[in-house]
Amino acid sequence: MPDVIDLQPVQVQPFRQALQHKRAVIAGFQMAELLFILQEWI
């Protein structure tokens, strides 16, 4: 049983990093889209 408990944090950490990376990519796309819209307005 202790082995299973020890493994959990190791599995959770990469999953959290992947979520943060996905958010960063989405934010980057939104920023690029916003800049593109601003360029059309100017």
N, C-alpha and C positions, 0 to 999 in steps of 0.2 A: 504493500500500500504506500509506504513513504516514497517509493520510486515514481509512482504516478503523480503524486503531489509535487515532486521536484520537477517533473517534466512540464507541467502546465504553464508556468511563467515563461519558459523558453518558447513554447508554441504561441503564446499570446503576444509576445513582443513583436515578432515579425509581422503578425496580422495588424497590429496597431500602426506599425511603420508603413505598411502597405496602404492603409486607410488614409494616413496623413499625406502620403505621396500622391494618392488619387485626388485628394482635396486640393493639393498644391497645383496639380496639373489642370484641374477644372478651373481653379482661380486664375491660372495663367491664360487659359483659353478665353475666359470672360474678359480679362484685361485687354487681350489682343483684339477681341471683338469690339470692345468699348472704344479703343484707340482708332479702329477702322471706321466706326460710325462718326467719331469726332472729325476725322480727316475728310469725310464726305461733306460734313456740315461747313467746314472752314472754306 
